[in-house]
């Protein structure tokens, strides 16, 4: 079934003539896929040329009146016909449409998943949320994507690693999937990557599971390494999830502030879509921004606990310098995310008010 999965990975709704599918995959496989709903017959409107002049233009399919054995006729697509018409049976002319949603429903039945099938997952184009399964006393989301070759696939896996619920991510085939992602996620853990070419088979004319998902995909029991304060709430991350998030480029967020290593005298690391990528912040700059995110209310710079404890001479300047590094100016005096909210001079206040749809993550030590 590998050629089928490679084809599915190449287009949103790939189409192949039934005659070609049966020649390449075999009658048993085609019939099994039709019964499972993974492919469906579409109306015959075109047929490949194959004429002696090899123009390559598709023929138009029309009814062939008076011929019950071959009720369809493929006629030349040129205005002035260059090839003779070809009589066809319905099976010869019928195109098969491969359906990611139909395949997802079949996988959902085979894995006995619960929950609803979502038509698309917003974090990654060409991805379905198939439902969830119970494992180790908890729930694991199951997703199916046809775009594992996409540049954003690593960021999607990193985002799932930071998600409150573990996930099984299914892709049609490992073809063109980054080898480092396969090595990192193709095993037990918070996120597991598996491939349909290994999971599915046709036996006795039916689409079946080729075997159990091995090794068991129970949630990892690693100790929390840090906390992630995100637009979706607070999460506890183990070290593997933290490293996956930090190594994704670009990350699945508009703003990432990382305080994990500042205690060792290193600069704080940040990633800002508005700033165009990676940014270095001083410890005080990063801590001030994170505290504004946590407070989410207008706060004078001099009232930020991290800056008070440092006894800095000009806390307003620290916040303004940090804001310039990660935020976008929308006018001379207005900013997109960390807005000025009243006061002047040393009483100037700032307010973290991200626009709708803005995604952020503050990575802080678990003991903070």
RAFENWO-V219461 format. One line per field, one symbol per residue. phi: phi as a letter, one per 20 degrees, with the letter a starting at -180 (. if undefined). psi: psi as a letter, one per 20 degrees, with the letter a starting at -180 (. if undefined). Layout:
phi=???
psi=???
This chain:
phi=.ggffffffebfcfcbfgfffffednffffffffffnfcbfdfecbbffmffelfnfffeecfdgncffcfccedgeffdgdcffdfcffffefeddfdffffffffgffelfdneeefbeffbfmcdefpbceblncdcfccccedfeffefffffffffeffdfbdddcgbegmegffffffdeafrfccdccffeedbdcmmcfcffrffcfgdfgfdffgdbddecfepecedeffffffffefbefecebcdddfdffdneffdbccffenqfcdcfgfffffffffffflcgbfgfefgfeffelffcfffffffffffcddedbgddcfdeefcnmblfefdcbecffgnfdbbdecgfef
psi=ighghgghiiqgmqpqqhhhghhhhqgggghghghijhqqprpoirqqfjrhilhiqqqpprqnpinhhniqpoqqiqgopiqqqoqqrhhhhpqpopohgghhhghgghjlqrrqophqphipqkpqoibrqppkjaqpqpqpqiliiqhjhhhghhghhjqhprqoppqgripjpphhhghhimrqahppprphhhhqrppkjqprphrqoqrqlqqqkqqphrqoorijapqpprhghghgghipoqrkqhpppojhjhijjqqqqqpphhijbqqpqrghgghgghhhgggkqppqhiiphhhghilqhmhghgghggghhirppiahjqqggnqpmrrqcijpqqpomqrpippqpooqqhi.
